[in-house]
Amino acid sequence: MIRSEIVLGLPDYEITELQISGGGVRISARHTGPRSCPHCGGNRLRNKGRYQRRVRHENWGLRHCVVELEARKFQCQSCGRYFRERFPGIQPCQRSSEAFQKMIFRQHLDGINRSRLGRREGIGAATVERYFQRGLQRQFGEWHSAHCPPVLGIDEHFFTRRSGYATTLCDLRNHKIYDVVLGRSELSLEAYFQRLEGKAEVRVVCMDLAANYRSLVRLHFPNARIVADRFHVGSASSITTSWPVGETSMASEPRIGAWFR
């Protein structure tokens, strides 16, 4: 018996046939792992029919690989709902396995353009772009922590002429970028800050002298101490000290000095 971990890289499959035809590899298999209802988790299932599912799998060298799965339709006896069999390593309603999509992501990331990669693998350029975007989201989910870092840095930078400015949040303890959000006003950032998790655990927020950031931090990070970064403090102090005494107005002094209180 051929182990599915060696052939497919996936457990709980039984390889029933392996054939090379037309320069490609065709693998027939069936799922032998436990089955349960995706809606309620029940395992009291009634078989309501069989069908064949064809998905594209990662290549065998230079040969394209197609997996033909013996799939079933079930009815859950616990909740009464109908569903199609779920397969590990293959998402529902997908014509390719996760391994194939990861292969496309790596090759496109290495510099192969969409049209050439699509022609070589027999898929469209839009499909290559879709798999690449999914890979980026998966990679971002692996890198990005769900909770806010305890020492947070906030700053703005110009993004594009169409989108305007963006706000960058940094993990200053680990010297990493935490997230980048379009916009810098309170209205554009309010919904993002409301979705953040672990805001009560943030102890220090380092940022510039923008009043909109200061009000957002006071609202969403109640336990954090606001610290102005050295660059903006030095810039503001140098401007204040470089003004001639006779040209300093009474209206400008409170506005500049208010940041250092």
KOLZANU-81176 format. One record per residue (C-alpha): residue in three letters; x, y, z. Coordinates in steps of 0.02 Angstrom, whole numbers, plus 32768, in hexadecimal, padded with zeros to 4 digits. Layout:
residues N
ALAXYZ ...
***
This chain:
residues 261
MET800080008000 ILE804480AB7FCD ARG80488128805C SER7FEE81CA8031 GLU806C82318095 ILE80F282008016 VAL808B82177F79 LEU801782A87FA5 GLY806A82F1803F LEU7FC282DD8099 PRO7F8D825D811C ASP7EF081F08122 TYR7EE381CC8069 GLU7EE281248010 ILE7F3581237F65 THR7ECF80B27EF2 GLU7F2380D77E4C LEU7FBA81347E0A GLN7FC781507D4F ILE803681B67CDB SER7FD881F37C41 GLY7FF482827BC8 GLY809182C07C1F GLY803682D27CC5 VAL8013826C7D60 ARG7F6482377D93 ILE7F4981F77E44 SER7EA881A57E7C ALA7E8A81A77F38 ARG7E0581A17FBE HIS7E0081EF806A THR7E0D817380FA GLY7E1281EC818C PRO7D8482158205 ARG7CEE827181C0 SER7C8082EC821E CYS7BFD836E81FA PRO7C4B841A81D8 HIS7BB084708220 CYS7B98841A82C9 GLY7C2E83A482D6 GLY7BC1830882E0 ASN7C01826082A0 ARG7B59820A8283 LEU7B55821881C6 ARG7AEC81CA813E ASN7B3781AD8092 LYS7AD08206800C GLY7B3981E07F71 ARG7BE581E27F22 TYR7C3B82537EA5 GLN7CEA82707E62 ARG7D4D830C7E87 ARG7DE4833F7E1F VAL7E6383B87E69 ARG7F0B83F57E2F HIS7F9C83C37EA0 GLU805283F97EA9 ASN80C083BE7E1B TRP812783207E14 GLY81C7836A7DD1 LEU819283B37D28 ARG80F2834D7D1D HIS804983977D49 CYS7FEC83367DCE VAL7F30831D7DDC VAL7EDC82C67E6E GLU7E35826F7E54 LEU7DDB825A7EFA GLU7D4A81E77F1F ALA7CD8825D7F7E ARG7C3182477FD4 LYS7B9782A98002 PHE7B58829880B4 GLN7AC582C6811F CYS7AE682E681D6 GLN7A6F82878248 SER7A8B830482D5 CYS7A6083A8827E GLY7A10836481DE ARG7A7A83CE8168 TYR7AC8839080C7 PHE7B7E83AC809A ARG7C08836E8029 GLU7C9E8312806E ARG7D2E837D80AB PHE7DE1834D8080 PRO7E7F837D80E0 GLY7EF183EC8079 ILE7E65841D8000 GLN7DF084AE8024 PRO7D3784A27FF4 CYS7D0784E07F46 GLN7DBE84E47F0F ARG7E0284947E71 SER7EB184837EB7 SER7F0184487F58 GLU7F5484B97FD6 ALA7FFD84707FA5 PHE7FE384A67EF0 GLN7FB085557F24 LYS804A85647F92 MET80B6852B7F00 ILE806B85B47E91 PHE808786337F1C ARG813E86067F2F GLN8162860A7E75 HIS810A86B07E5B LEU816586F67EF3 ASP820A86BE7EA6 GLY81EA872E7E0F ILE818B86C87D8D ASN810587397D45 ARG804E870C7D45 SER803786EC7C8A ARG80D0867B7C79 LEU80A8861B7D18 GLY7FF386087CE3 ARG802285C47C37 ARG809F854A7C82 GLU802485067D03 GLY7F88850D7C97 ILE7F2B858F7CFF GLY7EF986437CE2 ALA7F5D86DC7D15 ALA7ECD87127D86 THR7ED6866A7DDF VAL7F9086847DFE GLU7F6B872F7E49 ARG7EE186E67EB7 TYR7F53865C7EFA PHE7FDC86DC7F18 GLN7F67874D7F7C ARG7F3086B87FE5 GLY7FE6868E8006 LEU8009873F803E GLN7F75873B80B5 ARG7FAC869480FB GLN805F86D28112 PHE802187728164 GLY7FB6870D81DB GLU804E86A7820E TRP80BA8741822C HIS803887B58276 SER800E87A2832D ALA7F5887B4835F HIS7F80881D83FA CYS7FCC88C983FC PRO808288D48431 PRO809E891E84DF VAL811189A58499 LEU80BE89F08400 GLY80FE8A708385 ILE808A8AD88317 ASP80BE8B488287 GLU807B8B8581E0 HIS80C78B828133 PHE80928BAE8084 PHE80508B12802B THR80138B3F7F7C ARG7FCA8BD87F27 ARG7F218B827F17 SER7F198B357FC6 GLY7F708BC28021 TYR7FC28BA080C9 ALA7FD18AFC8128 THR7FEF8AD781E0 THR80768A5C8213 LEU806F89FE82B8 CYS811389B282F5 ASP81448936837B LEU81D1899A83C7 ARG82098911843D ASN822A889583B0 HIS82548919832B LYS81CC88DC82B3 ILE813D892B8252 TYR809988F782A1 ASP801F893B821F VAL800389C2819B VAL7F598A16818D LEU7F1F8A93810A GLY7EF18B3D814F ARG7F2B8BAB81DC SER7E8E8C038218 GLU7E268BCE82AD LEU7D938BA1823D SER7DF88B2D81CD LEU7E528AD6825D GLU7DC28AC582D9 ALA7D7F8A218293 TYR7E2E89D3828D PHE7E5789FF8341 GLN7DB189B9837B ARG7DDC890E8330 LEU7E8689018384 GLU7E9C887E840B GLY7F01888F84AA LYS7EF8894D84B2 ALA7EF289498570 GLU7F9D88F38572 VAL7FF689818516 ARG806589DF858F VAL80C28A5E8522 VAL80928AB4847F CYS811B8B168427 MET80E08B8E83A0 ASP80F48C3B8356 LEU809C8CDA838F ALA7FFC8CC38329 ALA7F5F8CEE838B ASN7EF48C6A8332 TYR7F688BDC8367 ARG7F6C8C1D8418 SER7EAE8C1B8428 LEU7EA28B6C83DC VAL7F258B278453 ARG7ED18B7484EB LEU7E2B8B2784B5 HIS7E618A788483 PHE7EFD8A5B84EE PRO7EC88A90859D ASN7F5D8A4085F6 ALA7FE38A80857F ARG805C8B0F859F ILE80728B85850A VAL81278BA884DE ALA815D8C218456 ASP81ED8BE183EB ARG82928C3C83F0 PHE828E8C76833B HIS81EF8CDC834B VAL821C8D1B83F8 GLY82C58D5683B7 SER82778DA6831E ALA81F48E048383 SER82728E3E8406 SER82EC8E798381 ILE82648EDF832D THR82318F2B83D2 THR82E18F5A8408 SER83138F9C835C TRP828A90218355 PRO82C190D4837E VAL827F91138422 GLY822E91AC83D5 GLU81CF91478352 THR818590C883CB SER80CB90E983DE MET806390C38477 ALA7FEB9058840E SER80738FE283CE GLU80C68FBC8475 PRO803A8F5484C4 ARG80218EF28422 ILE80D68EBB841A GLY80F08EA184D3 ALA80518E3D84EA TRP80A38DA184A0 PHE81258D99852B ARG80AE8DA485BE 
***
